[in-house]
Amino acid sequence: MATIGIFDSGSGGLSVYREIVKLLPYERYVYYADNAHCPYGEKTVSFIQDRARTITDLLLGKGADIIVVACNTATAAAIATLREGYPDVPFVGMEPAVKPAALDTKTGVIGVLATAGTLKASKYLKTKGRFEDDVHIVEHVGEGFVELVENGILDGPEAYATVKASLQPLLDAGADRIVLGCTHYPFLRPVVEAVAGPGVQVIDPAPAVARQTVRLLEKDCVPLDEGPFGIELLSSGDPESLHRIFALL
């Protein structure tokens, strides 16, 4: 049995856990929500790197065999530093799913919803650069999305108005594929799809991250050994939102 460590700035990374556990249901999970410092989007790179190292040490202390950085902003800011500082630890990071969106668009316009930290990170800019000659990429920060999820507001008028304010500029530009570039955003996917309408496809990179986790562990999704599989939920702040979102899963 492997122990899979997962961390995010808050509860959003549970959208990634949801996909991993579908493929690896018989493993042990330790999830850390750094919600005392959430959101990461406007934090400095050095701050996020320091937090990532601290959380990595904690997860390794819990026996993690692999660590999933289930946060686009933390991946952009810190995963290279983590891989350099912990060469024997396999890390899996997030990347906005620009490639599948670019290959599948019918209008030639794709939209990316992400945090400010992700949109200005070199990792994202390199990915964007590979495709922007072939498609038009429009971007917008999901203003207030993280706060909605952390507060458990996943539908209703407030969620609809908040999503529409950030999504409408992408739709007005002609985007027919919307990439969710933050792990909190999939919890608002039903609202995003309702605002976008039936002609727009919403793309979540979490299933690809789950497949990469399986590849790195080189495991099949069968219980090969006995053990207390399940999940341990940890947080740096008030755990209420973490447990509330987990209950929805």
HUMO-V13288 format. One record per residue. N is the residue number from 1. RES is the residue in one letter. D_CENTER is the distance of its C-alpha to the mean C-alpha in Angstrom with 1 decimal. Layout:
n | res | d_center
N | RES | D_CENTER
N | RES | D_CENTER
//
This chain:
n | res | d_center
1 | M | 24.4
2 | A | 21.4
3 | T | 19.5
4 | I | 15.7
5 | G | 14.2
6 | I | 10.6
7 | F | 9.7
8 | D | 7.7
9 | S | 9.8
10 | G | 10.3
11 | S | 9.8
12 | G | 6.5
13 | G | 5.3
14 | L | 8.3
15 | S | 7.0
16 | V | 6.2
17 | Y | 9.5
18 | R | 11.1
19 | E | 11.0
20 | I | 12.1
21 | V | 14.8
22 | K | 16.2
23 | L | 17.1
24 | L | 18.0
25 | P | 19.4
26 | Y | 22.0
27 | E | 20.2
28 | R | 19.8
29 | Y | 16.5
30 | V | 16.1
31 | Y | 13.1
32 | Y | 13.3
33 | A | 12.3
34 | D | 13.7
35 | N | 14.5
36 | A | 17.8
37 | H | 16.3
38 | C | 13.6
39 | P | 12.5
40 | Y | 12.1
41 | G | 12.4
42 | E | 16.2
43 | K | 16.7
44 | T | 18.6
45 | V | 17.4
46 | S | 19.9
47 | F | 18.8
48 | I | 15.2
49 | Q | 16.8
50 | D | 19.2
51 | R | 16.7
52 | A | 14.8
53 | R | 18.2
54 | T | 19.3
55 | I | 16.4
56 | T | 16.9
57 | D | 20.6
58 | L | 20.0
59 | L | 18.0
60 | L | 20.6
61 | G | 23.2
62 | K | 21.9
63 | G | 22.5
64 | A | 19.1
65 | D | 19.9
66 | I | 16.5
67 | I | 13.5
68 | V | 9.8
69 | V | 8.0
70 | A | 4.7
71 | C | 4.4
72 | N | 5.4
73 | T | 8.6
74 | A | 9.5
75 | T | 9.2
76 | A | 11.4
77 | A | 13.7
78 | A | 14.2
79 | I | 13.5
80 | A | 16.9
81 | T | 18.5
82 | L | 17.3
83 | R | 18.5
84 | E | 21.7
85 | G | 22.3
86 | Y | 21.5
87 | P | 22.9
88 | D | 23.4
89 | V | 19.9
90 | P | 17.5
91 | F | 14.0
92 | V | 11.1
93 | G | 8.6
94 | M | 6.1
95 | E | 8.2
96 | P | 8.7
97 | A | 10.9
98 | V | 14.0
99 | K | 16.3
100 | P | 16.4
101 | A | 16.6
102 | A | 19.4
103 | L | 21.3
104 | D | 21.3
105 | T | 22.1
106 | K | 25.6
107 | T | 26.1
108 | G | 25.0
109 | V | 22.5
110 | I | 18.8
111 | G | 16.6
112 | V | 13.4
113 | L | 11.8
114 | A | 9.8
115 | T | 10.8
116 | A | 14.1
117 | G | 13.0
118 | T | 10.8
119 | L | 13.7
120 | K | 16.3
121 | A | 15.0
122 | S | 17.2
123 | K | 14.5
124 | Y | 13.5
125 | L | 17.2
126 | K | 18.4
127 | T | 16.4
128 | K | 17.6
129 | G | 21.0
130 | R | 21.4
131 | F | 21.3
132 | E | 22.6
133 | D | 26.2
134 | D | 25.8
135 | V | 23.7
136 | H | 23.3
137 | I | 19.8
138 | V | 19.5
139 | E | 16.8
140 | H | 16.3
141 | V | 14.5
142 | G | 13.3
143 | E | 16.0
144 | G | 15.8
145 | F | 12.8
146 | V | 11.2
147 | E | 14.8
148 | L | 15.3
149 | V | 12.7
150 | E | 13.8
151 | N | 17.3
152 | G | 16.9
153 | I | 18.0
154 | L | 16.4
155 | D | 19.5
156 | G | 22.9
157 | P | 24.4
158 | E | 22.3
159 | A | 19.0
160 | Y | 20.8
161 | A | 22.3
162 | T | 19.3
163 | V | 17.3
164 | K | 20.5
165 | A | 21.1
166 | S | 18.1
167 | L | 18.1
168 | Q | 21.9
169 | P | 22.3
170 | L | 20.2
171 | L | 22.3
172 | D | 25.4
173 | A | 24.8
174 | G | 24.9
175 | A | 21.3
176 | D | 21.2
177 | R | 17.7
178 | I | 14.7
179 | V | 11.4
180 | L | 8.4
181 | G | 6.9
182 | C | 4.7
183 | T | 2.6
184 | H | 6.3
185 | Y | 7.9
186 | P | 8.3
187 | F | 10.6
188 | L | 12.6
189 | R | 12.9
190 | P | 16.5
191 | V | 17.4
192 | V | 15.9
193 | E | 17.9
194 | A | 20.9
195 | V | 21.1
196 | A | 20.5
197 | G | 23.1
198 | P | 23.9
199 | G | 24.2
200 | V | 20.6
201 | Q | 17.9
202 | V | 14.3
203 | I | 11.9
204 | D | 8.5
205 | P | 7.6
206 | A | 6.7
207 | P | 10.5
208 | A | 11.1
209 | V | 9.1
210 | A | 11.2
211 | R | 14.2
212 | Q | 13.9
213 | T | 13.8
214 | V | 16.9
215 | R | 18.5
216 | L | 18.3
217 | L | 19.6
218 | E | 22.2
219 | K | 22.5
220 | D | 23.4
221 | C | 22.2
222 | V | 25.5
223 | P | 26.7
224 | L | 28.7
225 | D | 29.6
226 | E | 30.1
227 | G | 27.9
228 | P | 26.1
229 | F | 22.9
230 | G | 20.6
231 | I | 18.1
232 | E | 18.8
233 | L | 16.9
234 | L | 17.3
235 | S | 16.8
236 | S | 18.4
237 | G | 19.5
238 | D | 20.5
239 | P | 18.9
240 | E | 19.9
241 | S | 16.7
242 | L | 14.8
243 | H | 17.7
244 | R | 17.9
245 | I | 14.4
246 | F | 15.0
247 | A | 18.3
248 | L | 16.9
249 | L | 15.5
//
